[in-house]
Each structure stands twice: as C-alpha cells, then as structure tokens.
Amino acid sequence: MNIVIVGLGNIGSYFYNYLKKNKNNIFNKTNTNPNILFVSAKSFGKKRNFPLSKKMWLKNHLSATKNKNVDIIVELIGGAEGPAKRLVFEALKNKKHVITANKALVAKYGDQLSMIAEKNKVNFEFEGAVCGGIPIIRTIKEGLIANNINKIYGILNGTSNYILSSMDRDKLEYKDSLSKAQKLGYAESNPEADINGDDVASKLKILTALAFNSFINNKSILVEGIKDIDQVDINNSNKLGYKIKLVGVAELIKNKITQRVHPAFIKEKSYIAKIDGVLNAVIVESNPVGKTVLQGEGAGPGPTTSSLVSDLCSVLRGNVKFPFVLSAKKRKFAAFESINNKNFSTYLRVDVKDHHGVLSDVTNVLAKNKVSVKRLIQNPTISKKNASIVIITHEAKSSSYTKVLFMLKKKKYVINTPKMIRIENI
C-alpha cells in the first residue's frame, strides 16, 4: 500500500526513518508492504537527518488526495484549521485512509470526519492524538470492547506534569519551572495550550466520545490551567498530605456525562500522585473488568511514532473500522452537564491583611454559601502585616464555591485573588 507523509517536523521525520528501517518487520506482521510513495512539507531544502529524493517530493500536498496510486495519507501538520483540516477532509472524501496525531483537529471535527470515512469505507485513525505512545484509544476500541465504561481520568499532558513535578521536587516557582521545561525541550516556546488546559481538554473530549459512545461535546467542559499555582500552594499540599496534578476527568453518572480539566489535590499515596515528570497515565473504570491502568511517555517523536505505526498496521491488515467504535447512526447525543451541581471538597487559600475579625468574616462567607470547614491552617505568616488563611472544606456544590470566590474577591482585606483547588479522590 502506498503512503504519503505530509509534515516532516520532529515526528514526521522520525516516522519516515522508522518506516524506511522497519519495512520488512511491518511486512512480516501485516503481510502487506508499506511503501512511502511521496512526502510533503513546507520546505524541500530544509536540513534533515536523512536523504530526500526529489522524485518523492510533492510540492502541492493536496494533490495526494486525488492521486489514484495513493492509499494512505499520514497527516502530521497539526492544528485544527488550515492545511491540516483541508488535507484530511479532502483525503477522506477521495477515499484515502487517513492516519493523524492531530488532537485539535479530531476534537473539533472528529464527528464530521468519521462520518465521511464511514460513508467511503476508509479508515480514520488517530491513536497518536492522545497520550503519545500509550495505546489508550485502541484499548477502548478493542481491548475493553466488552465493558461498559463509567469513568476515565488521568494525567494527559506531560508538559504541565513536568512543571508541577519540578516545582515540587526542585522547589522552583512556576516561571522558573516552565523555563527549565522549555530548555529541556519538554515545553514549546509557546506553551499556552499545555499550561492552560486546552491540550488536555482536546484529548479528554476524544476519550469521552470513545468511552461513552457519544458525539464529541465541545461545550460542556470545565477547563482550568496551572498558571496560578505557586510554591505556597505546593508547600501547603505537602503539609496536608497531597500532591497537585493537572487532571482530566470524564464520568457517567445517572446517564449524564461531565467533563472537566483542572488542577487537583490528590492524596500523596494514590497512584496518580506518583506519576512525575513528562509521564502520562490514564485510568479507565468499567464493568466487568474493573480498573484498567495505562502509563507511559505522553509525547515526543518515539512514542507518537509507536502509535502511528500501530494505526498503520491496522490499516495494512485490511480491516475498515468505525473511527469511534460504533457507526455514526448508532452513536448518541448523550446528555452532558456542567459540574455546577457536583460536590467537591476543596483547598481554599485566602491571602489577607492580618486584622482582627478577618478569619471570622471568611468563615461567615463560607457558611452563607453552605460550605463548611473541615480543616484550617491558622494564618501561616506571609509578612508582619499579612497572613494566609488555608482551609480544607467538606464537600459542597461546585456552584457554591463560585459564589464564595466572588464574595471574597470583593472584600477589602483580601490582598490577592483567592484560590480554590478541587480535591479529587482518584
């Protein structure tokens, strides 16, 4: 089968070299010869660590979608719009199998693309779009096909996990930890999508659709990042027996699905709390198997190539499968809801002017909104004039905490924006 690779960045180049070196190995496992017919990227003249023949070069990558000799197009451009979007839509419409690692594209247009693939009896594969080398998508689609999934969660972004781990281990402030991650190549020069939670949100929306046989829901999802976490929060979490992690959680309760991405206090003895550095971990709770745990490298050329080759071998074996497990006709418009009515215990931190009656007023604000105090660290000193009130609450509705934060922001004695981090028992 003839393959076109579009995009020759770090991942595209690694994938190209892998196929060249492992052609016979793939043939032995699939009984089909994977032949790279063409490649395409922004510049032919760019220095690469492998020779590239002009005969293999496509000036116009879209021409691959109409070439009768092309069987499979591997899209490694990235981004939900622009060239990547046009290439994948055109390829599927012209009955080409498509393999991609583009989470943003799948999260935004996955439903439309899967319908086109299904109509034209071709494969639309995207294992590499979620958690790099962890085979979570194939696990849900095939390994757990007998199970009813009720919850899927974990650490889905290596960059944010490295930053939080480094803040904890090396006692760095957020900006210094981010800078270290960038120097080591763990964070992009523009790390916005990683640190603000968007990257995790894209992955979680894809996993939610797969796990619950639903269409992708881009509206009903809470997304919070890690920018506001500092050393005070890290130190407090350790004193209280927790670790701070950026988590993605999707769960089905009483036929309604909630999706959320946010920093969380996790008990330090839990499995998730021990996932450090750039590692990812995904946990699936289902019936009858129970809890399934997958852990591994979440990004990078090697892990992503592992997933791309897995998708490629699936196509080479000749089976055409529904991209989201079920046919579009049988997938459902599931009921999604916000987390406003979900109950959480939380960590609340309020930096205040150290005046008489302030603590009493803070607890009154909580009481008015039906939030009760479970544990209180009384005024750890920030300076002689200021103090920090740290509270662990009993469970209360998420909407109640929104009201608490709104009211506290207005108080004249509050010197910084109050912080609230949810506590997750996972």
Phi, psi and omega per residue, in radians:
M1 nan 2.420 -3.062
N2 -1.604 2.290 -3.029
I3 -2.024 2.473 2.975
V4 -2.073 2.226 3.082
I5 -1.816 2.093 3.137
V6 -1.963 1.975 -3.057
G7 1.928 1.960 -3.098
L8 -2.149 0.838 3.010
G9 -1.357 -2.669 -3.128
N10 -1.028 -0.781 -3.103
I11 -1.278 -0.804 -3.135
G12 -1.038 -0.739 -3.138
S13 -1.172 -0.735 3.128
Y14 -1.104 -0.773 3.141
F15 -1.096 -0.755 3.117
Y16 -1.017 -0.882 -3.125
N17 -1.104 -0.662 3.131
Y18 -1.078 -0.813 -3.126
L19 -1.106 -0.690 3.139
K20 -1.101 -0.710 -3.071
K21 -1.432 -0.416 -3.013
N22 -2.052 0.403 -3.105
K23 -0.986 -0.812 -3.104
N24 -1.181 -0.674 3.121
N25 -1.074 -0.748 3.118
I26 -1.168 -0.690 3.113
F27 -1.070 -0.740 -3.121
N28 -1.102 -0.520 -3.097
K29 -1.586 -0.326 -3.073
T30 -2.146 -0.205 -3.079
N31 1.084 0.420 3.117
T32 -2.397 2.449 -3.103
N33 -1.548 2.039 3.104
P34 -1.494 1.853 -3.069
N35 -1.877 2.098 3.077
I36 -1.363 1.886 -3.089
L37 -1.472 -0.813 -3.139
F38 -2.454 2.795 2.936
V39 -2.336 2.766 3.120
S40 -2.645 2.527 3.091
A41 -2.788 -3.056 -3.095
K42 -1.118 -0.717 -3.034
S43 -2.409 2.232 3.070
F44 -1.257 -0.594 -3.037
G45 -1.386 -0.075 -3.140
K46 -1.087 2.433 3.131
K47 -1.184 2.227 3.121
R48 -2.306 2.821 -3.080
N49 -1.561 0.454 3.082
F50 -2.696 2.605 3.122
P51 -1.261 2.508 -3.120
L52 -2.268 2.094 -3.130
S53 -1.372 2.460 3.102
K54 -1.126 -0.446 3.128
K55 -1.142 -0.462 -3.112
M56 -1.553 -0.180 -2.984
W57 -1.486 2.271 3.051
L58 -1.824 2.048 3.086
K59 -1.177 -0.739 3.126
N60 -1.904 1.819 -3.061
H61 -1.104 -0.447 -3.125
L62 -1.215 -0.361 3.121
S63 -1.113 -0.402 3.113
A64 -1.100 -0.511 -3.083
T65 -1.235 -0.316 -3.108
K66 -1.984 0.002 3.140
N67 -1.369 2.127 -3.067
K68 -1.123 -0.389 -3.103
N69 -1.484 -0.150 -3.094
V70 -1.563 2.266 3.123
D71 -1.831 -0.710 -3.019
I72 -2.283 2.329 3.041
I73 -2.023 2.203 3.120
V74 -1.829 1.940 -3.089
E75 -1.641 2.025 3.127
L76 -2.279 0.646 3.126
I77 -1.461 -0.850 -3.125
G78 1.663 2.800 3.124
G79 1.592 2.558 -3.085
A80 -1.417 -0.317 -3.074
E81 -2.109 -2.952 3.004
G82 1.158 -2.519 -3.038
P83 -0.995 -0.688 -3.112
A84 -1.108 -0.822 -3.136
K85 -1.045 -0.852 -3.087
R86 -1.111 -0.735 -3.126
L87 -1.063 -0.857 -3.059
V88 -1.180 -0.747 3.096
F89 -1.065 -0.813 -3.119
E90 -1.143 -0.684 -3.130
A91 -1.087 -0.837 -3.134
L92 -1.162 -0.672 3.108
K93 -1.097 -0.529 3.141
N94 -1.689 0.355 2.993
K95 1.111 0.687 3.023
K96 -1.818 2.426 3.000
H97 -1.153 2.488 3.136
V98 -2.189 2.332 3.015
I99 -2.130 2.318 -3.106
T100 -2.517 2.709 3.008
A101 -2.005 0.388 -2.981
N102 -1.623 1.584 -3.080
K103 -1.134 -0.647 -3.121
A104 -1.108 -0.723 3.127
L105 -1.157 -0.791 -3.108
V106 -1.162 -0.716 -3.133
A107 -1.118 -0.605 -3.082
K108 -1.541 -0.704 -3.021
Y109 -2.129 0.202 -3.061
G110 -0.994 -0.678 -3.138
D111 -1.114 -0.805 3.136
Q112 -1.121 -0.778 -3.109
L113 -1.141 -0.664 -3.141
S114 -1.162 -0.629 3.107
M115 -1.146 -0.696 3.114
I116 -1.156 -0.753 3.127
A117 -1.075 -0.756 -3.138
E118 -1.117 -0.758 -3.141
K119 -1.069 -0.685 -3.062
N120 -1.692 0.128 3.059
K121 0.976 0.822 3.036
V122 -2.232 2.892 -3.126
N123 -1.588 2.474 2.990
F124 -2.171 1.794 -2.996
E125 -1.959 2.434 -3.051
F126 -2.596 0.659 3.108
E127 -0.989 -0.679 -3.094
G128 -1.235 -0.146 -3.102
A129 -1.335 -0.348 -3.073
V130 -2.211 2.030 3.001
C131 1.085 0.671 2.965
G132 0.878 -1.979 -3.040
G133 -1.515 -0.044 3.115
I134 -1.348 2.121 -3.070
P135 -1.399 0.942 -3.046
I136 -1.237 -0.650 -3.101
I137 -1.188 -0.793 3.113
R138 -1.187 -0.530 3.079
T139 -1.093 -0.779 3.126
I140 -1.194 -0.775 -3.049
K141 -1.237 -0.556 -3.041
E142 -2.170 -0.957 -3.047
G143 -1.096 -0.611 -3.109
L144 -1.888 0.409 -3.032
I145 -1.095 -0.414 -3.135
A146 -1.452 -0.085 -2.975
N147 -1.821 2.610 2.953
N148 -1.688 1.998 -3.085
I149 -1.503 2.348 3.100
N150 -2.026 -0.266 3.139
K151 -2.762 2.456 3.047
I152 -2.439 2.297 -3.038
Y153 -2.767 2.947 3.065
G154 2.715 -2.909 3.070
I155 -1.762 1.961 -2.958
L156 -1.969 0.129 -3.129
N157 -2.449 2.041 -3.086
G158 -1.236 -0.584 -3.112
T159 -1.105 -0.914 -3.133
S160 -1.130 -0.624 3.137
N161 -1.180 -0.660 3.091
Y162 -1.121 -0.762 -3.123
I163 -1.058 -0.835 3.140
L164 -1.149 -0.679 3.124
S165 -1.127 -0.727 -3.128
S166 -1.196 -0.665 3.070
M167 -1.053 -0.670 -3.128
D168 -1.314 -0.879 -3.034
R169 -1.288 -0.783 -3.033
D170 -1.725 0.034 3.119
K171 1.006 0.700 3.136
L172 -1.652 2.646 2.968
E173 -1.326 2.869 -3.047
Y174 -0.937 -0.879 -3.072
K175 -1.094 -0.677 3.136
D176 -1.213 -0.656 3.112
S177 -1.185 -0.685 3.075
L178 -1.101 -0.780 3.131
S179 -1.054 -0.713 3.104
K180 -1.106 -0.737 3.124
A181 -1.086 -0.677 3.132
Q182 -1.174 -0.731 3.133
K183 -1.114 -0.584 -3.130
L184 -1.486 -0.072 3.138
G185 1.455 0.206 3.128
Y186 -1.508 -0.283 3.127
A187 -2.268 2.511 3.101
E188 -1.249 2.858 3.057
S189 -1.073 -0.583 2.973
N190 -1.963 1.656 -3.016
P191 -1.599 0.257 -2.973
E192 -0.898 -0.867 -3.076
A193 -1.085 -0.556 -3.134
D194 -1.295 -0.779 -3.000
I195 -1.507 -0.355 3.139
N196 -1.646 0.021 3.054
G197 1.652 -0.110 -3.082
D198 -1.127 -0.683 3.132
D199 -1.059 -0.811 3.114
V200 -1.118 -0.681 -3.129
A201 -1.068 -0.760 3.119
S202 -1.040 -0.803 -3.133
K203 -1.133 -0.737 -3.100
L204 -1.140 -0.678 3.138
K205 -1.103 -0.657 3.090
I206 -1.164 -0.825 -3.137
L207 -1.108 -0.655 3.121
T208 -1.064 -0.825 3.139
A209 -1.063 -0.714 3.132
L210 -1.207 -0.778 -3.050
A211 -1.180 -0.649 -3.021
F212 -1.956 0.249 3.094
N213 0.930 0.665 -3.103
S214 -1.944 2.957 2.949
F215 -1.359 2.764 -3.120
I216 -1.179 2.313 3.117
N217 -1.991 1.969 -3.111
N218 -1.687 -0.008 -3.052
K219 -1.790 -0.867 -3.038
S220 -1.508 1.290 3.103
I221 -2.624 2.321 3.057
L222 -1.533 2.284 3.126
V223 -2.293 2.015 3.074
E224 -2.282 2.561 -3.110
G225 -1.883 -2.828 -3.001
I226 -1.994 0.091 -3.039
K227 -0.979 -0.610 -3.001
D228 -1.555 -0.005 3.140
I229 -1.413 2.305 -3.131
D230 -2.235 -3.083 -3.084
Q231 -1.107 -0.519 3.100
V232 -1.081 -0.776 3.120
D233 -1.139 -0.734 3.121
I234 -1.066 -0.823 -3.140
N235 -1.105 -0.738 3.124
N236 -1.090 -0.714 -3.139
S237 -1.067 -0.731 3.127
N238 -1.143 -0.725 3.116
K239 -1.077 -0.590 -3.072
L240 -1.581 -0.028 3.104
G241 1.535 0.503 -3.127
Y242 -2.227 2.946 2.913
K243 -2.187 2.586 3.111
I244 -1.685 2.219 3.122
K245 -2.357 2.589 2.986
L246 -1.536 2.034 -3.052
V247 -2.045 2.683 2.950
G248 -2.034 2.297 -3.083
V249 -2.384 2.270 2.990
A250 -2.273 2.289 -3.127
E251 -2.512 2.656 3.131
L252 -1.921 1.998 3.122
I253 -2.264 2.136 -3.138
K254 0.894 0.823 3.079
N255 1.142 0.319 3.069
K256 -2.198 2.427 -3.073
I257 -1.827 2.364 2.982
T258 -2.071 2.487 3.084
Q259 -2.202 2.338 3.130
R260 -2.646 2.533 3.087
V261 -2.282 2.124 -3.116
H262 -2.941 2.777 2.993
P263 -1.159 2.601 -3.121
A264 -2.533 2.583 2.923
F265 -1.418 2.140 3.114
I266 -2.079 2.337 3.121
K267 -0.952 2.292 -2.982
E268 -1.081 -0.345 -3.139
K269 -1.528 -0.142 -3.094
S270 -1.303 2.787 -3.124
Y271 -1.063 -0.821 -3.086
I272 -1.055 -0.665 -3.104
A273 -1.110 -0.401 -3.086
K274 -1.605 -0.005 3.088
I275 -1.426 1.855 -3.050
D276 -1.997 2.988 3.089
G277 1.152 -2.501 -3.062
V278 -1.567 0.139 -3.131
L279 -1.216 2.638 2.998
N280 -2.003 2.737 3.044
A281 -2.590 2.377 3.107
V282 -2.197 2.327 3.121
I283 -2.111 2.270 3.121
V284 -2.026 2.211 3.058
E285 -1.857 2.156 -3.048
S286 -2.660 2.990 -3.139
N287 -2.180 2.245 0.305
P288 -1.701 -0.087 -2.977
V289 -1.266 -0.482 -3.097
G290 1.662 -2.271 -3.055
K291 -1.752 2.250 3.093
T292 -2.047 2.285 -3.076
V293 -2.099 2.246 3.059
L294 -2.195 2.319 -3.104
Q295 -2.404 2.529 3.078
G296 2.986 -2.985 3.117
E297 -1.189 2.252 -3.042
G298 -1.656 -0.120 -3.097
A299 -2.781 3.072 3.114
G300 1.852 2.787 -3.082
P301 -1.039 -0.776 -3.103
G302 -1.124 -0.989 3.135
P303 -1.037 -0.726 -3.130
T304 -1.168 -0.671 3.079
T305 -1.079 -0.654 3.078
S306 -0.962 -0.778 3.138
S307 -1.242 -0.690 3.129
L308 -1.085 -0.727 3.136
V309 -1.193 -0.616 3.065
S310 -1.042 -0.795 3.096
D311 -1.115 -0.754 -3.129
L312 -1.051 -0.795 -3.129
C313 -1.113 -0.611 3.084
S314 -1.075 -0.728 3.124
V315 -1.221 -0.738 -3.106
L316 -1.093 -0.502 3.134
R317 -1.272 -0.246 2.972
G318 1.723 0.028 3.132
N319 -1.596 2.305 3.022
V320 -1.685 2.158 -3.070
K321 -2.131 2.735 3.035
F322 -1.197 2.250 -3.083
P323 -1.008 -0.598 -3.113
F324 -1.995 0.769 3.066
V325 1.259 -1.015 -3.142
L326 -1.750 2.778 2.984
S327 -1.097 2.617 3.120
A328 -0.990 -0.534 -3.138
K329 -1.184 -0.434 -3.092
K330 -1.806 -0.214 3.051
R331 -1.232 2.799 -2.980
K332 -2.168 2.708 2.960
F333 -1.488 1.497 -3.055
A334 -1.186 2.794 3.085
A335 -1.464 2.035 3.077
F336 -1.870 2.575 3.068
E337 -2.449 2.727 3.095
S338 -1.258 3.010 -3.118
I339 -1.594 0.184 -3.075
N340 -0.947 -0.651 -3.093
N341 -1.660 0.045 3.134
K342 -1.446 2.473 -3.119
N343 -1.593 2.411 3.088
F344 -2.413 2.590 2.751
S345 -1.531 2.650 -3.101
T346 -2.456 2.832 2.940
Y347 -1.733 2.122 3.087
L348 -2.004 2.309 3.084
R349 -2.236 2.150 -3.125
V350 -2.195 1.943 3.074
D351 -1.495 2.192 -2.961
V352 -2.380 2.864 2.929
K353 -1.276 2.346 -3.014
D354 -1.424 1.328 -3.125
H355 -1.971 2.749 3.080
H356 -1.091 2.353 3.062
G357 1.575 -0.110 -3.101
V358 -1.158 -0.838 -3.129
L359 -1.029 -0.733 3.129
S360 -1.075 -0.708 -3.125
D361 -1.190 -0.660 3.107
V362 -1.089 -0.801 -3.139
T363 -1.172 -0.516 3.060
N364 -1.156 -0.702 3.088
V365 -1.050 -0.745 3.110
L366 -1.098 -0.808 -3.096
A367 -1.077 -0.693 3.134
K368 -1.067 -0.482 -3.115
N369 -1.840 0.347 3.064
K370 1.059 0.673 3.046
V371 -2.008 2.160 -3.099
S372 -1.913 2.669 -3.080
V373 -1.513 2.231 3.078
K374 -1.707 -0.686 -3.117
R375 -2.614 2.482 -3.090
L376 -2.349 2.239 2.975
I377 -1.709 1.942 -2.977
Q378 -1.346 1.931 2.975
N379 0.705 1.143 2.957
P380 -1.069 2.288 -2.980
T381 -1.296 2.262 2.987
I382 -1.614 -0.843 3.073
S383 -2.646 -3.076 -3.136
K384 -1.156 -0.509 -3.059
K385 -1.740 -0.339 -3.048
N386 -2.118 2.782 3.124
A387 -2.517 2.900 3.115
S388 -2.140 2.138 3.111
I389 -1.711 2.130 -3.126
V390 -2.038 2.179 -3.067
I391 -2.254 2.339 2.903
I392 -1.782 2.207 -3.049
T393 -1.725 2.805 2.877
H394 -1.287 2.940 -3.129
E395 -1.100 2.409 3.062
A396 -2.639 2.883 -3.121
K397 -1.129 2.500 3.118
S398 -1.001 -0.660 3.141
S399 -1.110 -0.508 3.113
S400 -1.156 -0.680 3.131
Y401 -1.170 -0.609 3.083
T402 -1.033 -0.743 3.121
K403 -1.188 -0.678 3.124
V404 -1.059 -0.847 -3.125
L405 -1.100 -0.700 3.125
F406 -1.070 -0.772 -3.126
M407 -1.211 -0.702 -3.117
L408 -1.174 -0.607 3.129
K409 -1.018 -0.525 -3.080
K410 -1.415 -0.243 -3.068
K411 -1.252 2.350 -3.101
K412 -1.207 -0.414 -3.120
Y413 -1.422 -0.170 -3.141
V414 -1.449 2.181 -3.038
I415 -1.752 -0.329 3.068
N416 -2.333 2.806 3.079
T417 -1.042 2.160 3.138
P418 -1.033 2.565 -3.118
K419 -1.971 2.512 3.066
M420 -2.388 2.138 3.082
I421 -2.148 2.203 -3.110
R422 -1.209 2.594 3.072
I423 -1.802 2.138 -3.093
E424 -1.917 2.251 3.067
N425 -1.611 1.268 -3.114
I426 -2.267 nan nan
